[in-house]
Amino acid sequence: MAKERLYQVGLRHKKSREICNLQVWAKNADEATHKLTGSLIGYHCQYEWRGTNVLYENNQPITREVPE
């Protein structure tokens, strides 16, 4: 079993400048960001990336076990 962490990926709409945050399960921050690249984030997409960070609960990263 592998562990995934819960990440928050910050986005900003290119025209309205509205900010939103999505929660994504991934093995690392690069994977969390890449999951949204090309569909929501990117040159021809409606949103631009603002940052990715791991989410914590009780000073511990939020994790889950997933099959490899």
C-alpha positions as CSV (number, residue, x, y, z in Angstrom):
1,M,0.0,0.0,0.0
2,A,1.2,3.5,-0.9
3,K,0.4,6.7,0.9
4,E,-1.2,9.7,-0.7
5,R,-1.5,13.2,0.9
6,L,-4.3,15.7,0.6
7,Y,-3.1,18.8,-1.2
8,Q,-4.7,22.2,-1.8
9,V,-4.1,23.6,-5.3
10,G,-4.8,27.3,-5.6
11,L,-6.2,28.6,-8.9
12,R,-7.2,32.0,-10.3
13,H,-9.6,32.5,-13.2
14,K,-7.7,34.4,-16.0
15,K,-10.6,36.8,-16.9
16,S,-12.6,37.3,-13.7
17,R,-9.6,37.0,-11.4
18,E,-11.8,34.9,-9.0
19,I,-9.7,32.7,-6.7
20,C,-10.6,29.1,-5.9
21,N,-8.8,26.2,-4.1
22,L,-9.2,22.6,-5.0
23,Q,-8.3,19.6,-2.9
24,V,-6.4,16.8,-4.7
25,W,-5.1,13.4,-3.4
26,A,-1.5,12.8,-4.7
27,K,1.8,11.3,-3.7
28,N,3.6,14.7,-3.9
29,A,2.9,18.3,-4.8
30,D,4.2,17.9,-8.4
31,E,1.7,15.1,-9.0
32,A,-1.2,17.1,-7.4
33,T,-0.4,20.1,-9.7
34,H,0.1,17.9,-12.8
35,K,-3.3,16.2,-12.3
36,L,-4.9,19.6,-13.2
37,T,-2.5,20.7,-15.9
38,G,-4.0,20.7,-19.3
39,S,-7.6,20.5,-18.1
40,L,-7.8,23.5,-15.7
41,I,-4.3,24.9,-15.5
42,G,-2.3,25.9,-18.6
43,Y,-1.8,28.3,-21.5
44,H,-5.0,27.3,-23.2
45,C,-7.0,26.8,-20.0
46,Q,-9.3,29.1,-18.1
47,Y,-7.2,29.1,-14.8
48,E,-3.7,29.9,-13.7
49,W,-1.9,28.2,-11.0
50,R,-1.3,30.0,-7.6
51,G,0.4,27.4,-5.6
52,T,0.2,23.9,-4.1
53,N,0.5,22.9,-0.4
54,V,-0.2,19.9,1.7
55,L,-3.1,20.1,4.1
56,Y,-2.7,19.3,7.8
57,E,-5.0,18.1,10.6
58,N,-3.7,18.1,14.2
59,N,-0.2,19.1,13.0
60,Q,0.0,16.0,10.8
61,P,-0.4,15.8,7.0
62,I,-3.7,14.3,6.0
63,T,-3.0,10.9,4.4
64,R,-4.7,7.8,3.0
65,E,-3.5,4.4,2.0
66,V,-4.0,3.4,-1.7
67,P,-3.1,0.2,-3.6
68,E,0.0,0.5,-5.7
